[in-house]
Amino acid sequence: MRPATELAPSLVARVIDPFLLNHHSLALGFFNWAAQQPGYSHDSISYHSIFKSLSLSRQFSAMDALFKQVKSNKILLDSSVYRSLIDTLVLGRKAQSAFWVLEEAFSTGQEIHPDVCNRLLAGLTSDGCYDYAQKLFVKMRHKGVSLNTLGFGVYIGWFCRSSETNQLLRLVDEVKKANLNINGSIIALLILHSLFTGNLYERQVVLKKKRKLGVAPRSSDYRAFILDLISAKRLTEAKEVAEVIVSGNFPMDNDILDALIGSVSAVDPDSAVEFLVYMVSTGKLPAIRTLSKLKLQSYSLMISFLCKAGRVRESYTALQEMKKEGLAPDVSLYNALIELVAKRK
């Protein structure tokens, strides 16, 4: 090891990334050791590397502790570090923590890309942090941060359920006047919401507003919106939007249905099957890989149920059938079966 006087944040960063990226305990130990060396102090570069390692292993508690160090030591991080932290926390369903990271970034004068802000807005809304979502929405408009389909779409979906139609339409008007790019899928979402949850008067009001705004539901709009939701791992929202579209007999491209069946099967197998039935009713079939994924989810659900029910023989048989079908069982299924056998003994 070089003398401490030669230790620099760039060297610490180069050791952690790439050599210790997948070994978060070693990376954190090395990071903390470096901090104790005389004359040495971490900067944005070394913090970026350790946050990257902790992000890969989803060590959210350690990330939170380190970020508190950053704030207390008044270390100015590069905007890319804030962006990476926010995205990792949002994907890890830690949207509220991500909100405070964004607040810190804004307080230090950092510019955060609008896409990151929109992903956080969607995450806060999806995770049920509605007060924080409201604060972020107001802050984004105040700062002139552009709204996109994902952020505004998920946010307005919650607004639909929590507000009256007139409030909803006023919000759309305000955003429209700000010259922000509202995708037609968002307006379609508002229309469909009123069609299924509003009274006759509300339906007429929204339909008139739709004509005034000059947009109409288009499959290309739904395509972008649903794919954005799937990419952001907001599968429940993707499922709900698709259900409304299918129920309203609006067109949806087959590849989007294919993507929905494959992704939604992980969180709601029943809905995935419903999308499959709808797709077949249009005379189309999903891709082989999608059917395989759906089959895999079905087998996994069945084996998990059998293990919980204490049925060793049936669980083992189903596992063997799964392998014969060319499906690779997840390690969790083997663990569940081993635990069941161990209990029986």
N, C-alpha and C positions, 0 to 999 in steps of 0.2 A: 504493500500500500504506500502511495506517495505521502510525503510529509503533509501535515495539515495545512501548512502555508500555501501549498500548491493545489489544495482542494478547491474546486470551483463548482458553482451550480451547473454549469454546462457539462462538467465531467460526471457529476452525480446523475444528471439526466441521461447521459449516454450509457451509464451502467444499468440504470433501471430500464430504459427503453433502448435496445430490445431484450437485454439479457434476463431481466427479472420481471418482465411484464406479466407472465403467467404464474408468478410465485409472489403473491401479494404480501405474505408474511415476511419473506426475505427482503422484498422491496421496501416495506415499511420500516423494518429493522435497520436497513442500510441508510434510509432517509433520516431516521431519528439519530443514528450514530453520527452522521455527517453534521447534523445540527449542533452536536455537542463539541465539535472540534473548535479549538481556539481560532478566533479571527474569521470564522466561517458563518455565513447566513444564507438561507435559501432565498431564491427569487422566483419569478414567474416561470422560468424554464424548468427548474427542478420540481416545482409544485405541479406543473403540467404533467410531467412524467409519472409522478406518484399518483395523481388523480386518475391518470389513464390506466395504471395497473389496478387500482382499487375499483375502477369502473368495470373492468373486464370480469372481475370476480364478484361484482355486486356487493361490495363491502360498504354499505351505506352509512353505518355508524362511524366507521373510521373516516369516511369522506366528510361527514358532518363535523367530526372533531377537528380535522385538519382545516376545514373551511373557517371554523371559529378562530383557529390560529391566524389564518390569513387576515381576518377582520381585526383581531386584537393587535396584531403586529403592523397593521396598516400597510400590508403588501399589495401593490397594484398588479393585478393579474392581467395578462393579455386577454383581449376579447375572445380569442379562440378557446381559452381555458374555461371562461364562463359559459360559452356556447356548448362545449363538450359536457360540462357538469350538468347544465340544465337538461340537455337531451338525455343523458344517462338517468337522471333522477325521474324524468317524466316517463321514460320507458319502464323504470322500476316501480311505477305507481307511487312515487314520492313527489307528487306535483307541488305540494305545499312547501316542501323544502326547496324545490326548484324556484318557487316564487321568491323566496328570500335571497337566493343566489342572484336572481335577476334584479331585485331591488338594490343589492350591493353593487352590481355592475352599473346600474343607472346612477347610483349615488357617486360613483367614481368617474362619471362622465364617459363610460364606455358605450360604444354603439353596438347594439346586438341586432343581428339580422332579423328582419320581419318574420321569416319562416320559423325561426326559433321561438319568437314570441307567440306566434300562432299555434305552434305545437304545444306550448305551455298553456295557452288559453283553452285549447281542446282538452288537455290533460286535467286541468283544474276542474273544468265542467264535468268531465267524465268521471272523475274520482269523487264528485260530490262536494268539492270545495267551492261552493257557489259564491260565498262572500268574496273570496280571493279572486275568483273568475271575474266578478263584477268590478273589483278594484283594478284588475289588469286591463279589462276592456276599456274602462274610463281612462286609464293611464296611456294606453296605446293610442287612443283617439287624441288625447291631449298632446302627446309627443309627435303625432302625425305618422305613427307606425302603421303601415298598410295592413289591412285585414285580408286574409285569403279564404278560400273555400273551406278548408279544414277548420281553422280557428273560428270563423264566424258561423260556420254551419253547425258545429257541435254546440257552440254557445247559444245560438238562436233556437236550437232544438230544446234546450232547457228552458229558454225564455218562453217558448211556445207553451210549455206545460205549467209555467208559473205566473203567466201574465194574461191579461185580457187582450182580445184581438186588436182593439184600438191602440193599446200600448205597443203591441207588436208591430203594427203598421207604422206607427210614428218612428219607431227605432229604425225600421227599414228605410223610411223616408230620409231620416237624418244621415244615415250612412251613405245613401245614394247621393245626397246633396254634397257630401264630402268628396265626391268623385272617386270613391273607392270601387274596386272591381268586384262587384257581387255576381257570382256565377248564377246562371239561371236555375241551377239545381237547388240553390238556397231558397229562392222564391217558390219553386215547386214544393219544397219541403213545407213551407208555410201553408201553401194551398192545401196540400194533402193533410196536414195537421188539422186544419179547420174542417175539411170534409169529413174527417172521422171523429173529431172531438167537439166541434162547434155546433151551434144551432144554425137554422136556415139563414137567418139574417147575417151571421158571421161569415157563412160560406159566400154569400152574395157580395159582401164587403171585400173579402179577400180576392175573389175572382175579378171584381172591378179594378182593384188595385193592381192585380197582375197585368191586366190589359194596359193600365196607365203606365206601368213601368216598362212595358214593351218587351217582356220576356215570356217564354212559355217552357214547360217541361220538355227537355230534350235528353235522349239517351246518352249523348256525348257528355252532358253535364253530370248525369248520375255516374257515369263511368269514372270521371276524374274524382268526384267526391268520394265514392265508395272505395276506389283504389287508394286514395289518400288515407282513409280511415283504416283500411287493412294494413297499409304500410306503417301507420302509427300505432298498430296493435290495439286499436279501438274497435274490437270485433263486435261488442254488444251494440254499439252505435251503428256499425255497418249493417248488422242484422236487422235492427229496427227500421233503418231507412229503406232497406231492400224489401222488408215485409210490407211497408206502406206502399211502395211502388208496385209490387206484385198485386196487392189487394186492390189498388186503383186501376189495374189493367193498363198501366203505362209500360211502354216497351223497354226492354233491358237486353243488352247484348249478351250472347251466350257465353263469351269468355268472362264476363263479369259474374254471371251466375256460377260459372265454373270456379272462379276464384272464391266466391262466397261459400260454396259447398265445401271446398277444401279447407278454408280458414275457420269458418263458423263451427265446423264439426268439432273443433277443439274445445269450444265453450258451450255449445248448445246443439248436441247431435240431432235432437228432434227437429229443430229449425233447419238444419242442414238437409235432413231427409225431405222436409217440405219443399225446399228449393229444388231438390233433385226431382221430386214429383212434378213440380211446376215446369221444370225444364223438359222433362220427358213429354209432358202434355203438349208442348209446342213442337214436338216431333224431332227434338234434338237430344243428344246424349253427351254427358260430360266426358272429359278426357280420361284415359285409363289411369293416369297418375292420381286423378281426383277420386275416382272410384276406389283405388287402392288405399288412399288416405282415409276415406270414409269407412272402408272395411276395417282398416287398422284401428280407428277410433271405436268402432262397434265391438271388436274383439277385446280391446283394452277395457272398455266399460263393463263387458260381460265378465271378464276374468276378475276385475276388481270387485264386482258384486259377489261373485262366487267365493272369493277369498274372505270377504267380510261376513259371508253367511257360513263360513267354516267348512265349505265343500272342497276338500283336498283333491279327491279323485277327479271331480268335474273340472276343477281349475287346471289341473295338470293336463287333462285331455284337451281342453280348449286351447291351452298353450301349444300343445303338439300340433293341433289342427291349424293353428295360426302359422306355425313354422312351415307346415306342408303347403300352405297357400303362398309361400314365398314372402310372408310379412315378417319383419324383424321386430320382435317384442322389445318394449322399453325395459331397461334394467329395473325399473320400479316394480314391474310385474313379477320378475324373478324374486325380488326382495320380499314382496307381499306373500308369495307362495312359500318361501323359506321361513318367514316368520310364522306362517300358519302351521307348517309342519313342526316347527320348534315348539309351538304351544301345545300341539297334540301329544308330543312326547313328554 
